[in-house]
Amino acid sequence: RAFAMVRAQFVVLALVLAAISVQGAVVRQFPPFEQLQMLENPNQRSVVPFADEDNYRLPNETIPVEYDVTLTTNVHTGETKFSGIVKITLSVITTTSNIVIHARQLENFTVTAQQLNVDNAEVHQLTASYEEEREFLTLSKTDLSFTEDTTWLVTINYEGHLRTDNGGFYLSTYTDDAGNTQYLATTQFESTDARHAFPCYDEPSKRAFFTITINHDPSYNAISNMPVNETATSSGVTSFDKTVNMPSYLVAFIVSKFVYTSGEFNGLPQRVYSREGTEGDQEWALINGMLVEKRLSEYFNISFALPKLDQAGIPDFAAGAMENWGLATYREEYLLYNPENSTINTQTNIATIESHEDAHMWFGDLVAIEWWSYLWLKEGFATLFENLAVDLAYPEWDIFQTFHAGSYQSALVNDASPTARPMSYFVQKPSEIALLYDSVSYAKAGSVLNMWRHALTNTVFKRGLYNYLNDNKFTAANPTKLFEGIAKAAVEEDFAVPATIAEMMGSWTDQGGVPLLTVTRNYTDGSFVISQDTYTNNNSYTSDKLWYVPVNYANYDNPDFRNTTASHYLLNQRQLTVDAGLDATSWLILNKQSAFYYRVNYDNENWQLLINFLQSRPHKIDPRNRAQLINDLYRFATSGRVPHSTLLNLLTYLPKEDQYSPWSAANTVITLFNRYLSGDSEYANFQWYVSHLVSDQFDKFGVNDLNGEQHLVKFTRNILVNIACLAGVESCLTETKAKLVALVEQGTAIEPNLQSQVYCNGLKDADEKVFDFVYNKLMESTDQAERRLLISALGCSQNATQLEKFVNSSIDTTNGLRVQERITLLSPVYSRGEVGLLTAIDFLQKNWEEYAQLNTGFGGVNPLYSDILGISAYTVNAKQQEELQNLVDLVKESAYVPDTLQASVDANVQSNTDWLTANREPLVSWISGFRNPGSGSSAVSASFLATILCLLAAVKF
């Protein structure tokens, strides 16, 4: 054919291009600041050595059957002291002289024990001894033995104090509309803090029934997991119905003046609780919660197990949200939505986070995990269903684009270390358990589960989950139980699998890391070879790890990305040859919809075919695949696997891109490059290149929010505005600043969905009047989502005096900042450029002791330490490094930072230096050549040849 000869000439040119542009293979470490962070981490604690030979698990000699808990609190006065009585009905499994349970920060115990089902049984006074290290409360009496197969009632009177670190049974406050401080008591028990409210068997597999009674001031109300027992309730005494069989960490109660909105759908009453004055902001969470619960119960084919479901917004809440059975709790910003003022981002966050917690009502609540080593078994499913439930409820949102841009990318980035841990990972201590609340348990597990949902078909996966939930309800399970449920479903649905489900899925849960698939095509016979290796940021790293890898593909002749079932597998093997019969002119893409969890690299010719096609008809390739091509190429280019020119050429298709996930990927790449090049002598060329990529779509989307737009259009516009302003596009800078000035001067409201972009870009060159307006707005706002937005925006200022005022407010206890907000101010300052970074360093040099004493929430890492590490991750030149070192020298001998501070800082700074050494020259050289095609450089030649290739290839495509 005529096109074949033309294409053969193109191939020769492409090979010349590659030979000109390829860089030497060197080890490149990725800079630490590109590590994507989890939305929530409920139990972040300092890193500690792992458990020694001591067993931190409770002995299995006794198990709980039922708890009757009575608590008395005067929280209405702000008093932290509380008293409690817990009556534990327990069964003796093995004869023992001791009953061992958990307690934390409780005191003044008096304990009795009485054997049940025995006439006139003696009431024994027991001695309580406490081991602080393991938090074991041992109950015993000389010459008293608890005999196998007997049942006892143990009654413990005790006292405690409401904590102020947002953990356990804790004190929270807010200011009402009249300016008065209001107090409330609430709980956050996951993973090991139920023991702070009452002595208990505080392990997830030790399920029991709970009856809760709370004595409180009559002006307050109390809510818990179950409905109020009206018969046992009176003024100042609220008693609740007995729970179902459940783990201790899922118990919850709130004593407050909260108000609620209620509704009923699918036969389930639901209420949304929050502080007085926010009733008008509860509707979206209520409506969404009702719809999501219905979609989940339909998908699982298992009804919600409790008679009601409440959602409560807490003013002070360290976790993003918590799945207490029947009473989920949230940060206010993740529950309250004002239709007039809230953003599309807030609306989406509420929908996904509420779905996450609702999914837990099945995964984690109905079926618990045997131990925290299997945390992923509940958090992975919750991560998957925070997206799948929303997709079922609002299919027009196309939510899996945001999943791909968020959780999926976070998992790939954090799983790229040679020491990445497996999903199932042994832990014992509470501090070890807390370390599992990471991207592996959430983002990776959700991505891996989503992979199998596609590979095995949604039908098999859905039936497998029903089997797992139904066969293990009201018990605790492990991964084997999940594998058995899915294997059973495959048989029931007559779906052939190439190996056992345990082998296939176990290869992903029992070893860390992520595969790299390398595709090498045979352009003569149309076949291709897939090779699997472990992907790390070091391209010389080797490993003997192998996975059972599902594969599917699309190509030019069959560009159908809808069927995501696996068509082939690498069955724990290094290579696989696929006789696909591909035309030599046809592009090839593995992993349709980027649904499977791995990276894919292609030979140079296939990359060029893909680039050519994207330049002409990008919409024919699924947007998630377009996004993954960008994400993968960035990793491959900056780790020496492909030439930088391949990435930079591919990005030149972006003027035709109008979808969210590809622009999110491009934004990540552009932002990372900008971090390093913003002070570079070639920065003007970089801005010109970015302007070339973004201008067409920025003009199309504009800076005005429009009614009736598709959900993701608003997200895409926000990205385009940020990129255009970063590139110095004049219309972007002018229009965003004008909107902010109009707000300040005329009171003209900024559209909610554009507030973040307008505030940030408008503040970059704002006078004192504008800056003070936004600063004062933060201090006066009662909207938690708005407050978070304003904190981020104020860090965008490039005026050192303004930034100094902002960071100093973190230690000014007389202003309107909330406790948990104070340690969040420095990050948006030092991450926005050199002015902010040096301002943050100067602030810490002068105020490091005071800053180190800020409240971090329960178990939190000291803010001085975490922010110095954060600053080091953005330190990219000698001046910054010198100032940072002066700060480190000031604090490294203090008790607020670990001995490893200097080494950690040095590692981060060296990582950035190495990145610049490896990547700056090929980047600036290619971009310079792209802007100035007459210069004759190799980069220019490569760009010119690639352009010719694209134009000629478009004749066919």
N, C-alpha and C positions, 0 to 999 in steps of 0.2 A: 504493500500500500504506500501511497505517496507520503502520508503522515509519518510512516515508519522511518523513512530516510531523514526527514526533517528532525524527527525525534532523536535519531542516532547522532546527528550533529549536535543537538542540544546536550546529549549525554556527555560527549567529549568536552564541551564547554563547561558543563557542571563539574566534571572531574578536575578541570583546570582551576575553576573557582575554588573548589575544596582544597586543592593543593596549595593555592596561594594563601588561603585564609587560615588553615588549621594551625593551632598553637601546640606547642610541646605539652605532653602529658605531665602535669605536675600535681602534687597533692594540694588541694584547696579546701580549707576549712570554711564552712559557712558562718557568717557573722551571727552572733547570738541574738541580736535584736530582731532577726527575722522569724524567730520561733513564735508561732501563733499561740495565743493563750486561750484557755478555756473560759467560757462565759462565767462559769461558777466553779468554785472549789470549796466545798463546805467545811473542810477540815484541814486547811493548810497549816502545817506545823514545821518546826525546824527539823532539819535532817539529823538523825541520830543513828548510832551504830545498831545493827540488827541484833535480834534477841540472842542471848547466849543460851547455855544449856537449861536454864530455868524454863519451866513450862508456864506460859502466861494464860493458858486455857484453864477454865474451871474443871475440877475433877468431875467425872460423870457418875459419882456415887448417888447423887440426888438430882431430881429434876423438878421444875416448877409445874404445877397444875393450874393454879389460880392465884391472883393477887387481888386484895382489897386494899386500896390506897386511899387514905384520908389526909388531906393537906390543909393547913391553916395559914393564911397570909393576910397581912395588913398592907398590901402593896399600894392601896389607895393613898396612904400617907407618904409613900416613898421608902418605907421601912424594908430592909432587905431580909431580916430574920424571918424564917418560917419554921413550922413544926410539922411533923408527919407521923402517921401510924401506918405501917404496912403489915398486912396479914397475908402470909404466903402459905398456901396449901401445897405441899410437896410430896413427891413419892420417893421412897428410898429404893434405889436400884441395886446397890451393893451395901452390905452392912458396914457402917462406919461410926466413928465416935465424933466426927466433925461435920458440920454443915458449912460449906464454903460458898459465899456469894460475893457480889461486887458492891462497893460503896466508894464514893468520891466526895471529899470535902464535907462529910457529914460528921456529927458528933453527938455526945450525950446519949448513947444507946442504952436502952433497957430492953431485954429480950426474954420472951417466954416461949416454951414449946409444949404442945399437948398432942398426944397421939389421937388420931381420929378413929372412928368405928370401934371404939373400946369403951365399955361402960365405966363411968367414974374415973376416967383417966386423969392422972396427976398432971398438974400444970407445973412444969419445970422452969426454974430460973436459970437461964444460960449466961455464960460469960462470953463477951465479945472481944476478940483480939484483932488488931488491924495491921496488915502489912502494906505499907504505903507504895512500895515499888510496883507490886502487881495489883494493888487496890483490892486485895482479898480481905473480906470480913469473915472471920472464922468463928462459928458459934458452937459452943460445947459445954459439957458439964461432966465433972469427974464421975466416973462409974456409970455414965449414961451412954447407952449404945442405941443407934438408930438402925433397926433391924431391916434386912432386905424384905421387900414387898409390904412394907408398912407405909401408912400415910400420916403426915403430921401437919399441924397448924402452928406455924412460927409467927409470933407477933413481935414487931420491933417498933418501939417508940424512939424518935430521934429528932434532931434539930439541924438546921442548915441555914445558909444565907443565899439569897438570890445573887447570882453572879452578875458582873457588869461587863463581861467580855463576849456576850451574845452566844454563850454556850450553856448547855444543861438547862436548868430552871433559872431563868434570868430576868433582870429588870430592864425595861425599855421605857423611854419617855418621848413625849412630843409636846408641842405647844399648840393649844387650841386657838380658836378664832378670837377669843378674848385676851389672848396673850398669856394665859395661865399654863403652867407646866402640869401635864397629866402623866400619870404613871400606869404601867401595866406590867404583868408578869406573864411570860410566855416560855416556850420550850424549843430546844434544838438538841435532839438526843443522838442523832447519827454521828459517829458510829458507836461511841462508848460513853455517852453522857446521860443515859437514863439513870445510871447509878448515882448521879448527883441529886436527882429528885427523890429517889427512894432506893434503899438497898434491894438488889435484884440479881437474877441470873442474866447478866447483860451480854448475851451472845445471840447471834441471829437465829441459830437453830433451836434455841431453848424457848419455844413458843408456849404461851399460856393464855388464860382468860384474865381480863382486867376489869375491875369495877372501881371507878374513880369518884371520889367525893371531895368537894372543895368548899371550905369555909372562908368567906370573904365578906367585905363590906356590902350591905344591901344595895348601895348605889352602883355597884359594879355587877357585871354579868360574867358567867363562866361558860366556856364551850370546850368540848373534848371530842374524841373519836366517835362517840356514839350519841344518840339523842338523849335529852334530859329525861331522867326518871321522875316524872311529875309526882308520883306518890311519895318518893323519898326526899323531895326537894321542898324547901321552905325559904323564907326571907333570910338571905345571908348564907344559905346552905344549898349548894347545887350538887345533885347526885346524878350519875349517868347510868344508862343501861349497861349491862355486862357486854364486853366486846366479844368478838369471835376469837378463836385461837390465833395469837399473833406474837411476833417478837417484841421485846421490850423497847427497842430503839424507835418503834413506830408509834408509841404512845405519845399523845400530845394534849396539852390543855392551855387555855389562855384566860386570864382574869383581867378584865378591862371594861371600858365604857364603849366598846366597839358597837357600831351599827351595821345593819346588813340589808341586802336586797335578796329576795328569794324567788325561786321559780321551780317548776317541775317538768321534766321531760323524760320519756322512756321509762316512766314509772318511778323515777328517782328524784326526791326533793333535793335541791341544791341551794346553797346560800353563799354569798360573797360578803365577808366581813372586813371592815377597816375603820379607821378613826372617824369620829364625828366630823362632818363637813365634807366628806368625800363620797357621800352616797351617790351623787350624780356621776361618779367615775367608775362605778361598779358594773354597769350594764354589759359592757363588752366581755368582761371576764365571765359573767354569768351565762350569757348567751353562748359564748365559745365553749365554756365548760360543759354545758348541757349537750351541745352538738357533738363535741369530741368524745364524751363518754358513750354516746349512742354509737358512734362509728367504731370505737374500740370494742365495745361489747358485741357488736355485729361481726367484726373481723375475727375476734377470738371465739365467737359463738359461746361465750360464757358471761353470764350477767354479773354486774357489779355486786360484790358480796355483802355490802353493808346497807342499812336502811336509809342512809343519807350521806351527802358529800358536801363538806364546807371547804371554802378557800378563804384564807385570811391574809391580808397585807400587813406586815409588821414594820413599824418605823425604823427600828434598829435590827438588822438581820444580816449576819455574816455570810450565810449561804445564799445562793441565788434563790433557791426554793427547796422545799423539803416535803417528801411524799407521805407524811403521817397518814395512816389509813383513816379515811373519813374526815380528816382535817388537815389539808395541805396548807403549808405556810409559804409566804413569798416576801421578797422585798417589795415595797410599795410600787416601785417603778415597773415591776413585772406582773402587776395585777390591776393597777388603776389606769384607766384610759379616758381622757377627756376628748370627745369628738371635735371640739373646737380648737384645742391647743396641742393635742398629742400628735406624734408623728407616725408615719407608716411603719417606721422601725419599731416604735413602742407597741403598736398594734400587732405586728408580727411576732415580736418577742413574747408578748402575753400569750398569743396563740400557741407558739411552739413550746414555751416553758410550761404552760398549763397542760399541754398534751404530754410532755415529758413526765410530769408528776402524776397525771392520770394513768399513764401506761404503767407506772410503778405499782398502781393498785392491783395489777395482775402480776407483774414481774418484780418481785421483791416483797410484796405484801401477801397476796394470795399464795404465791410460791416464794418462799424465802430462799436465801442462799445458805448453804451449810456453814460456810465460814467466809471471812472477808477476802481470803485468797481468790475467791470467785466473784469479786465485786463486779467484774465486767458482765456477769450473767444477769444482773439487773440493770446496770447503767448502760450497757451496750444496747439492750432492747429499748430502754427509755430514750436513748439518743436516736435510734432508728425511728421509733414511733412518734417522737416529737415532730418528725417530718412526715411520716406516712399517715398519721392521723390527720394532720393538717391537709395533706394532699387529698385524703378521702373526704374531708369536710369542705375544702375550698380548692377543687382541682384547677380552677382558673388562675390560682396564684403561681403555679409552676414552682412549688417550694423546693423541689429537689435541685434546682439551680443554686439556691442559697445553701443547701446542704453540701453540694459539691464545692462551693466556694469557701465554706466554713469548716465544718467538721472533717470532711474528707481531706482537704488540704492540710489541716492541722495534724491529722494523723500521719500523713505521708512525711511531713517535715520532721515531726518529733520521733518518728520510727526509723530515721535514717542513721542513727548511731549504731556502731558495732556492739554497744552494750545495751541496746534497747531490750527492755524486759518483755517476757511473754505475757499474754493476757491473764493466764492463771499463774499466780505467783505467791509463794509461801510467805506469810507474815504472822506475827504474834502480838507484839506490843501495840498499844494504841497509837504511838507515834509512827510505827511502821505502817499500820493500817491507813493512817491519814495520808501517807505518801502514795497510796494507790489511787487517790482521787486525781487522776491525771488524764492525759490524752489517750493513753492506752485503754483504760477502763471505759472511757466515754467515746471519744471520736473514733479510735481504731476499732473497738468492738462494734460500734454502730456500723462502721463501713464494712467490716468483715461480714456481719450478719446481713447487711443489705446485699453484699455480693452473692451470698448463698440464696437469698430470696430471688435474685435474678437467675442465677445459674441453674437452680433446681426447679424453677418456675414458682410463681407466687402461689399457685394452687397447692403444690407439695409443701411449701414453707408454711403457709397458713394452716394447713391441716396438721402439720408437725407441731406447731405452737399450741393448737388445741389439745393434741395428745399430751404434750408436756405439761400444760396447765391443768388439764383435767386429771391426769394420772398422779399429780404431785400436789394438788391443792391442799392448803392448810398444813403443809410440811415444809421441809427445807431440802433443796436439791443441789446437785452439782452438774458439771457439764455433761457427764455421761448420761444423765437423765434427759438432757436436751437432745443429745445425739440419738438416743433410743426413740424419742418421740418423732424426730424427723425421719429416721430410718423406717419406722412403722408407717409413716405417711407415704413414703415412696412406694412401699408395698401396696398400701391401700389404694393409691392412685395409679398403680401399674406403671410407675416411672422408673426406667432403668438407670442405675448409677454405676459408674465404672469401678468403684471400690467401696469399702464400707464407709458410711457417714462418719463414723468415729475416726477412721484414718484420714479422710478428706478434711473434715473440720478441725480435727485435733492437730493437724500440721500447722494450723494458723493460731490455735489457742495455746499450744504448749511450747512454742519458740517465738522469740522476739524478732523484730525486723520486718522488712518489706521486700518482696521480689522486684528485680529488674528483669524485664523480658527484652531481649535483643532480637530483632527481626532482621534476617538476612535473606533477601529475595534472589531467586534464580530467574533472571529476566528472559532466559531461553525457553525453559520448560514450564514457567508459570507457577512453580512451587515456591514455598518459603520455609525457612528453618527458624524455629523459636528456641532460644536458649534462655534458661533462667539462672540468675545469680542473685546474691544479696545486694540490694542497693544501699550504699552509704555515700556520704559526701566526699569520701576519699576513693578516687577511681582505681587505686591500686590495691584496695582491700579485697581479700578473698575469703571465702567461707564455704564450708561443706554443707550448709543448710539447703534443704530442698522442700518444696511445698507441693501439694496437690493443687494445681493451678487451673481454674476454668478459663477457657478461651472462646471468643467468638470474633468475627471480623466483618467489616463492610469494605467495599471497594467502588471504584468509579462505575463499573458495570452493574453493581447492585448496591446502591447507596441507601439501603433501608436499615435504619438504626432502631426499629421498633422492637424486634424480637431479640431479647437479651439472654435467652437460654444459652447455656454453654454448648457449643458445637464440638469442641475438642477439649482435651485435658492433657496437661503435663502431669503424669501420675507419679509424682515423687521421682521424676527423671530430669536429667540435665537438659536434654534437647528433644524436640519433636519436629518432624517434617510434615508439612501440610501440602498435599497435592491439590492446590486450589485452581489450577488452570487459568491463572490471571494473565490478562493481556499485558504486555510489557509497558504499555503507555498508561496503564491504570494505576491510580494511587491505591494504597492499602492502609486501613486503620484497624488495629486490634482494639477490643474492649469497647463495644458499642455502649453509648451513653456514659462511658467511663464508670460503669457500674461495678466493675471488679477492682480489687484493691492491689494495684501494682503500678509501676511506671513502665513505659514502653519506649525503647529507642529503635530507630530504623537505620538502614543503610543510607548513605548520602543521597543516592538517586531517588529513593522513595520520599525523603524529606523534601527534595526539590519538586517532585510531582505534587506533593501536598501544598507546598507554598504556591506553586503555579495555580492550582485549583482554587485556593483560598482567595487569591487575587481577583478571580473572576466570578466565582459562585459560592461564596462561603456558606450561604444559607442551606446548601444541600447536605452539609455535615452537621450533626447534632451539636448544639451550642456547648454542651458539657465536654464533648470531644474537642471542640475548638479551644475551649478553656484549658483542657489538659495538655494539648499540644504546646501551648504557651508555658504552662507551669513546668512541664517536663523539660522543654528546651532550655528554660532558665537554669534548671538544675544541671542539665547536661553540659551547657556552655560554661558555667562557672565551676564545674568540676573537671573540665578538660576532656569531656567525652565527645563533644561536637564543637565545631568552630563557632565563635561568637557571631559570625556573620549569618549563620543559619537562623539563630534567634532573631537578630535584628532585621533580617530580610522578611521573616515570617510576620513580624509585627507590622510591617508596612501594609498589610491587608486591612488593618483596623479602621481606616476611613469608611469601609463598607460594613463594619460591625455595629449591630444595634441591640445585642442581647447582654443580659446582666453577667452571666458567669464568665464569658470571655473578657469582658471589660474589668471584672473583678480580678482576674488573673493578670491582665495587663497592668492594672493599678498596682498590684503587688510588685511586679517587676520594675515599673517606673519609679515607684516610691523607694525601692531598695537602691536602685542606681542613683537616685537623687540624693540619698543619704551620703553617699561617698563623693559625688561629683559637685555638690552644691557650692563648695568653695574652690573648685578646680578652675584653672585658667581656661579650660575648654567648656566651661559650663554653658556659655551662650549657645554653642553648637548643640549641646544636649537639649536645652530648652527649645531650640528651633526644631529638632527632630521630634520631640514630644508634641509640639504644636502641630507639626505636620500630621501626626497620627490622630490627634483628637479634634482638630478644628471642625471638620465636616460634621461629625456627630454632635459636637457641642452646639453648632449652629442649628442643627435639627431639633435637639432636645430643649435648648434654651435654659433660662434660669427662672421660669415661671411654672408653678405647679398648676396642673389642669385637672378639672373634675372628669371622672369617667375613664381615666387611664388604666391600662392593665397594671396589676400590682407591681411587677418588677420594673416597669418603666420609671417609677419614682426612684427606686434604688439605683437604676442605671444613670439617671440624670445626676444624682448626687455624686456618683463616681466621676462622671464627665466634667462636672463643675470643678471638682477638686483637682483633677488632672489639668484642665485648661488653665486654672489660676496658677497652679504650680509651674506650668510652662510659660507663664507670663502673657497669656492671651489677653490683649488689652480689654476687649469687651467683657471678658469674665471678671477681671479685676474692677472695672468701672461699675458694672451692674450690681455686683455683690456689695461693694462699698456703698453704692447709692441706696440699696435697700436698708442697710444698717443705719445710715445717716437719716433716712426717712423715718425710721423707727424712733431714733433719738430726738429728731427735730420736730416731727409732725405727729408722732405716735402711730404711724402707719404700720400695722402688724405685718410681720414676716410670715409667709406661709409656713405652717409647722414643718412640712417635709423638707424645707430648704433652710431651716434655722441653723443647723450645724454648719452648713457650707457658708452661709452668709455671715454668721458670727465669726467663724474662724478666718475666712479670707478678708472680711471687713476689718478685723482687728489687727491684721498684719501691719497696717500703716495707719492706725487710728490715733487721733489726738487724745488728750487726757479726758475730755468731756465724754467721748464715746466709750473709752475704756472704763471709766468710772461708772457709766450708765450700766454696762454689762456686769461689772463687778457688784454693784449694788443690787442688781436684779437677782444675782446668785444668792446674796445674803438674805434677800427678802422672800425668795420663792419657797412655796410649800409643796411644789410638784417635784417628786424625787427624780423622775425621768428628765425633767427640764434642768434640774440642778446638775445632774451628771453631764448633760450636754454643755452647760455653761462652764463647768470646770474644765472640760476638754477644750472648749473654744478659747477661754482666757489664756491658755498656754500657747496660743497661736501668735500672740503679740511678739513683735520683734524689737520692742522697746525695753531696754534693760531696766529702766526705772519702773515701768508698769509691771514687769515680771517680778521685780523685787517686792513690790507691794503685794502681789498675788501670793508668792511663796511664803512671805512672812506671815500671811494670814493663817497658815497651817498651825502656827504655835500661839496664835492669839485666841485664848479661850473665851474672850468676851464677845466674839463675833457670832454670826449665825451659822457657822459650819457645824455639821453633825460629827459625832465622834468618829464614825467609820469613814467620813469624807476627808479628814485631815491628812491622812497618809496617801491620798490619791492626787494631790496637787502637783507634786514635783514631776511626775512622769510626763504629763502633757507639755511641760515646760522644756525639759532637757531632751525630749525626743523630736522637737520642732526645729532644731538648728543650733548653730554655735552660740548665738546670743543667749538662748535659753539654757543651754548646757552650762555655759560659764556662770550664768546667774545662779543656777541651782548649786553648783560647786561652791560659789562664794557664800551662799546662804548657809550651806552645811558647815563650811569652815567656821562661820561665826556662831552657829546655833546648834551644833551637832548633838550636844548633850540634851538639850531641851527636846529636839526632834526625836531623839532615840527613846524618849520616855512617853511618846504618844501611844495611845491604846490601839493595839493592832487587831483586837478581836481574839476569840479563844484560840490559843495555840499558834497565833500568827508569828511569822518571821519578823524580827525587829526591822522597822522601816529604815533606819539608818543603813543597815547592812543591805537590804534589798534595793534601796535607791542608789547606793554606791555601785552595786553590781550593775544596775540598770544604766547608770551614767557611763560606766566603763564600756558597755555594749555599744554606745554611740560615740565613743571617743575615736577620732579618725586622723588627728594631726598632732604635731609636736606640742603646740601651745596648749591644746586641751589636755594632752597627756601630762604635761608639767603641772598644771593646776590640779588635776585629779590626784597626782601623786602627793602633792602637798596635803591634800585632804586625807588621803590614806595614812600618811605619816602622823597626822593629828589623832586619828581614832583607832589605829590598829592594835594598840595596847589596852584598849578599853574593854569592859565586860560586855559591851553591846554588840560586838562583832566577833566572829570566830577567828581562830588562828589562821585559817585558810584565806582570809580576806585578800592579802597581797597576791597570793598565787592565783586566786580567781580573777582579780582585776587584771593581772598581767596576762593571763590566758585570753581574756576577752579583747584586750587592746592588741595583742599579737595577732589574734584571729582577724581583726579588722585590717591590720597592716598587711598581713598575708593576702587578704582578699584584694586589696588595692594593687599589690605587687603583681598578682596574677591576672587581674581583670581590667585595670584601668586602661592600659595601652591599647589592647584590641578594641575596647569599646570606643574610646575617643577617636582612634584612628579611623574606624569604620564610619562613625557618625560624621566626622569631618569630611571624609570622602563622599558620603552620601549628600552632604549639603553643598560641597564644592566639587562637582563631578569632573572638572577640568584639571584637577591637581595631579592626576596620573598615579596616585598611590595604589598599592595593591588592594586596599579597601575600596577605592573608587572603582577600580577595574572590576572587582568582584560585584559591587553594587550594579554597575552598568550591565555586566553580563547577565546578572540575575534579572534585571529589568527586561532585557531583550528576551530572555528565556520566557518570562511571564507573558509578554505581549504575543510572542509567536505561538506559545502553547495555548493561549486563549482561543486561537483559531479553531482548535479541536474542541476544547472544553466549553 
